[in-house]
Amino acid sequence: MRTDKQLVDEILAGATEKFSVLAERYQQQVYRFLRGMNLDHDEAADVLQSSLIRAYEKLDTIRGGERFRVWFYTIAANQARNYMRRSRRDVALDDVVLSAEDQNPGEALDRERMAALVAVALGNLSEDQRKVVLLRIYQEMPFSEVAQACGISHGNSKVIFHRALKTLARWLAPAMGRMDLDYKER
């Protein structure tokens, strides 16, 4: 399997068809990242497409030591920010209602509601916090790559991450206390 750097070098040397290999390598991961940025399926697909086009057009600007993955996530995050700025969509945390009377411990419905609540809570974080959390947790990037993708320092990426987790814990604690999220065999 060719490395990202080898593929980038080949593309820049004229083998433009190799870009599809890079696109296929990262499109599912970046799509999930964009969904986590509070975009629906169609919006995430559109932003992914515009990110791929932008990456292809600007491939010659990638710095020698910079990793394609981090560079591409940076482009996708910027494209998502631009899209959201144009559309100005906000979802309130209160819009996801957890009704105590219809919660039965251990049911899949509890997990679905919690997943919905977490998604809305992530959407209500600041843009910087949301990007850092999504890259660190869902894309499993080390803090050094998170910092590079977000254009911040390594230390700042850690601070933003931990503040975001505290905020999420504070928002989600009441709902988690009312739900049985344990997978014990009964």
Rosetta blueprint (number, residue, H / E / L):
1 M L
2 R L
3 T L
4 D H
5 K H
6 Q H
7 L H
8 V H
9 D H
10 E H
11 I H
12 L H
13 A L
14 G L
15 A L
16 T H
17 E H
18 K H
19 F H
20 S H
21 V H
22 L H
23 A H
24 E H
25 R H
26 Y H
27 Q H
28 Q H
29 Q H
30 V H
31 Y H
32 R H
33 F H
34 L H
35 R H
36 G H
37 M L
38 N L
39 L L
40 D L
41 H H
42 D H
43 E H
44 A H
45 A H
46 D H
47 V H
48 L H
49 Q H
50 S H
51 S H
52 L H
53 I H
54 R H
55 A H
56 Y H
57 E H
58 K L
59 L H
60 D H
61 T H
62 I L
63 R L
64 G L
65 G L
66 E L
67 R L
68 F H
69 R H
70 V H
71 W H
72 F H
73 Y H
74 T H
75 I H
76 A H
77 A H
78 N H
79 Q H
80 A H
81 R H
82 N H
83 Y H
84 M H
85 R H
86 R H
87 S H
88 R L
89 R L
90 D L
91 V L
92 A L
93 L H
94 D H
95 D H
96 V L
97 V L
98 L L
99 S L
100 A H
101 E H
102 D H
103 Q L
104 N L
105 P L
106 G L
107 E L
108 A H
109 L H
110 D H
111 R H
112 E H
113 R H
114 M H
115 A H
116 A H
117 L H
118 V H
119 A H
120 V H
121 A H
122 L H
123 G H
124 N H
125 L L
126 S L
127 E H
128 D H
129 Q H
130 R H
131 K H
132 V H
133 V H
134 L H
135 L H
136 R H
137 I H
138 Y H
139 Q L
140 E L
141 M L
142 P L
143 F H
144 S H
145 E H
146 V H
147 A H
148 Q H
149 A H
150 C H
151 G L
152 I L
153 S L
154 H H
155 G H
156 N H
157 S H
158 K H
159 V H
160 I H
161 F H
162 H H
163 R H
164 A H
165 L H
166 K H
167 T H
168 L H
169 A H
170 R H
171 W H
172 L H
173 A H
174 P H
175 A H
176 M H
177 G H
178 R L
179 M L
180 D L
181 L L
182 D L
183 Y L
184 K L
185 E L
186 R L
